[in-house]
């Protein structure tokens, strides 16, 4: 066989192999589409069947054991569970219990493999949010698979299983940032019930670790429970870790309690520019007019971030805009730049120009427009 014939034969073999591969992919896609259509048809039928049972207490339409193990039946249950509230949830839970749906998914979750089935079981238990699965989900908060841990926490949150709060918070220091964030999101579903467990965790641990307390503090801020303000003020007074202090300052600003003003003013005088900058923003967030002099002094800080945050805070505090206008025409060019940026971002330039056009300007408006727009008013 010549070299040309060998080359031609090789090309023919490659072409044939590629053709078989393409044909195989087309066949697999066709089979997948066919299965998906059948799954959808079964799911639609199951949803109608389950809906009748949920709506009519005396419905006699049979639900067989074979149906209960069908993935399409499980998908139908999940969709209906996400659509019903009140007494209908209890009726649906009765269907789930009678047909062993939770037991089957728990068994799949406890299995060592395959991973795909375990993940699907974890998602199903989370979506159903049935309290009968609480113990199993608690056991899997420390599962080897991160996504299983996340789904376990999510399921416990959906059923508002309050004994899980401490267990979820206790995982904060050992989880990756992604999982920790998802755990924190789960705690938001518990509402105010999560406030004091989070506070207790922060009080005990902020002297010894960083990541867990910081995540807990940020979760408290997201919850927005005013009960957290005083405990966080105490944490701020005692914390030595800079990141913990910064997170606490930010949380107090978001909570918006004026009780935090003295502690925040103290932090605004910190030797660490990061703490000063965050404290300036927090004071602005709570709108403490008594701190206007302190914030205005931040316009002359040696650090750009402090000047920037102080200027932005002044736009949110009574009397602050007048201080910015004073800085705008002052001798400190750095303070003037910070003031100009904050006034522009806050829409004060446009508002001043509008008042001038309407013939009812404030005393500062002409200077503000001339300085920032560069034209006579």
N, C-alpha and C positions, 0 to 999 in steps of 0.2 A: 504494500500500500504506500502510495507516494505521500509526500508531505502535504500536497494540496488536498488529496483525498482525506487525510487525517484531519486537516483543518475544517473541511466541509462537514465531515462526520461530527466533529466536536460542536460546530455551530448548530447542526441539526439537533443534537442531543440537548444543548442548552435551550434552543427554541422550544423543543418538546417539553422540557422540564418547566420552563416558564409558562407555557400554555396550560400544563396540568395544574400548576400552582394557581394561576388565575381562575381556572375552572373550579378548583377546590374552594377558593375564596368566595366565588360567586355562589357556589352551592351552600357554603356555611352561612353566608349572608341571607340567602333565601330561606334556609331552615330557621335562622334566628328570627327573621321577620314573621315567618309562619307561626313560630312559637309565641312571639310577642302578641300577634293578633288573637291567637287562641286564649292566651293569658288574659288579655283585655276583655274578651267576650265573657270568660268565666267570671272575672272580677265584676263586670257590670251586672251579671246575673246575681252574684253573691250580694252585691250592694243592695239590690232590690229586695232580696230575701231577708237580709239582716234588718233593713229599714222597716219591713213589715213587722218583724219581731219587736223592734224598738218602739214602733208606733202603736201596735195593738197587743195588749197584754195577753190576750187569748189566742194569738196566732198559732195555728197548728201546722204550718208548712214545715216539713222535716229538714233538719240540719244533720247530716250523717257524719259519722266519724271520718269517712273518706274526705268529705268536704273540709272538715276542720284541719286536716293536714295539708291541704292544698295551699301553696304559696299565694295564689290569687285570692283565696279566702282571707288569708292574713292581711294582704294589702287592702282588701275591702274593709276589714275591721278597722285598720289604722285610719283610713280615709274617713270613715263614719265617726270614729272616736274624736277626730280633730274637728268634726262639724257639730257634735252634740254637746249640750250642757245640762246641768241640773239633774232631775230624776232620770233622764234618758241615759246619762252616764252609768247610773246604777244598773239599769236594765241591760245595757251593753256589757257591763262587767259580769252580770249573771250568765250571759251567753258565753263569754270568754271562759268563765269558770267551769260551766257544765261540760264544755267540749275540750277541756284540757289544753287550751292554747298556750297558757302561761307555762304549764308544766313542760310541754314540748320544747318551747323556746329556752327555758331554763336548762334543760338537758343538753341542748345544742350549745349553749353558752359555756357550760361546764366542761364540755369535751375539749380535748387537747388540740384537735385538728378536725376538719380543715379550717384555716383561718377565715376564709370568706364566709363560711356558714356561721362561725362564731360572731363575726361582725354583724351579719344580718340579724342574728338572734338578739344581740345587744341593742341594735337600732329598734327592732320590733318591740322589745320590752320597754325601751324608753318612750317610744311613740304611744304605746297603749297606756302607760302610766298607771298600771293596775297595782294597788297596794299589796296584793298577794306576792308580787315579785320583789318587794322591798328588801327582804333579807338577802336574796341572791344578788341584787344590785349592790348592796352594801359590801358583800364579799368581794365584788369585782372592782371596787374603787382602787384596789392595789393590783389589778391585773397586769400581766406582763406586756399587754398591748395597749399603747396610749389611747387609741380610738375606743377600745372597749371601756377604759377608765372614764373617758369623756362621756360616752353614752350611758354608763352606769350613773354618773353624777346627774346627767340631764334627766334621766328617768326619775330619779329620786326627787329632783326639783319639780318635775311636772306633777308628781303626786303630792308635793309639798310634805315630804316625809321629814319632819323636823329633827328626828334623831340623827339624820345624816349630816346636819350642818357642821357639827364639831368634827366629824370624820372627814368631810370635804376640806375644811379649813386646815386640818392637821396635815393634809397632803401638800399644802402650799410650798414649804421649803424644799421638798424633794422632787417636785415636778419641773419639767422643762417650761420655759416661758409660754409656749403655745398652749400646753395643757393647763398650766396655771391660769391663763387668761380665760380659757373655756370653763374651768371650775368656778372662777369668779363670776362669769356670766350666769352660771347655774344658780349661784347664791342670790342673785338679784330676783329670781323667781320666788324666793321665800319671803321677800319683803322685809318688814321690820323684825320678823322673827330671827333674822340673821344678824341683827345689829349687835346684840350683847355677846354672842359667841365670838364674833369678830373682835370686839373690844377686848374681851378676856384674852384672846390669843395675842393681840398686839401688846397688851400690858405685860404679859409674861415673857414674850420672846424678843421684843425690840432691842433689848440690851445684848442679845446673843447672836442674832442673825439679821440679815438684811432683806433678802428677796421675799420671804414669806410675809413679814410685817408690812413691807411696802405694798405688796399685792392686796393685803387685807385692808390697809388704809385706803387705797384707791377704790376698793369695793365699797367701803363705807361711804365714800364720797358719792359714788354712783347711786347708792341706795337713797341718799338724801334725807336720812332720818336725823332730825334735829337733836335727838337724844345723844348722838355721837359727839356733839360739839364739845361739851365739858370734858369728857374722857380724853379726847384728842388734844385739848389744851394742856391737860396734865402730861400727856405723852410728849408734847412739844417742849415742855419745861424740863423734862428729864432726859430726852433722847440725846445721844452723843453721836450717832451715825448721821452723816450729812444727808444721805439719800432718804433716810427715815424722816429727818426734819423737813426736807423739801416736800416729800409726799404728804406729810401732815399739814404743812402750810397750805399746799394746794387744796387739800381736802377741806380745810377750814374755810378757805375762800369760796369753794363751791357750795358748802353748807350755808354760807351767808349769814352766820350768827354774829351779831355785834359784840357778843360776849368774848369773842376771840380777839377783839381789837387790841387790848393791851399786850397780849402775848405776841401778836403779829408785829406791833410797833417795836417790841424788844428785838425780834428777829430781823427787822429792817435795819438795825444798827450792827448786825453781825460783821465780823471781820471777813467772812467768806462771801464773795460777791454773788455766788449762786444762791445763797440763802437770802441775801438782800434783794436780789432781783425777784425771786419768787414771792417774798413777803410784800414787796410793792404791789405786785399784781393782786395778791390776795386781799390786801387792804382796799384796793379799788373794787374788787368783786363784792365785798361786803358793804361798800359805800360809806365808810366811816369818815364823816366830814371833820371830826375832831383831829384826824391825822393829816389834814391837808398840808400843814406846814412841814411835817416830816416827809411826806411824799414829794413836795416841791423841792426839798433839799436834795432829793435823789437826782434831780436834773443836773446837778453839779458833781455827781459821782464820777470817779475815775474810770469806771467800767461802762462800756457801751450798753450792755444788756440792762444794767440797773437804770441808766438814764432812759432807755427806751421803755421799760416796763413802768417806770415812775410817770413818764409822760402819758402813757396810755391809761394808767390808773387815774390820773387827774381828770381825764374826760368823763370818768364815771363817779366822781365825787363832787358834792356841792361846793362851788367856789373854785373848783380846779381849773376850769377853762380860763378864768381870769388870770390865774397864776401862769398858765401856759402862754397867754398873750403877753404878760410881763416878760417872761423869758425870751419870747420871740424878738423883742426889741432890746434885750439886754446885751451886755458885753461878752458873755460866755457863748462862743459860737457853737460849742458842742450842745449846750442846753438849748440854744435856739434851733439847732437842727432837729433835736428830739421833739421839741415843742411843735415845730412845723409838721413833722411826720404825723404826730398824734392828732393834731387839729385837722389835718387833711383826711386822715383815716376815719375820724369821727364825724365827718360831714359838716364841720363847723364853717368851712370856707364857703360852701354853697349856701348854707343857711344865712351867713352874714351878707352875702351878695343879694340874696332874696329880700332880706329885710331892708337893705339899702334901696333896692328897686321899688319896694313897696312904700318907701318914705317913712319907715318906722325903725331906724337902725338903733342898735345898742351903742354905747359909748366906744366899745372896742372894735366895732365892725369895720370902720374905715381903715384903720391901721392894719387889721388882719387881712383884708382883701388886698391892700396895696403891697403888703409884704409877701403874701403867698401867691397872688396872681400876677403881681408886677405891673398893675395898671392903676391909674387914678380912679377913685370911686366917685 
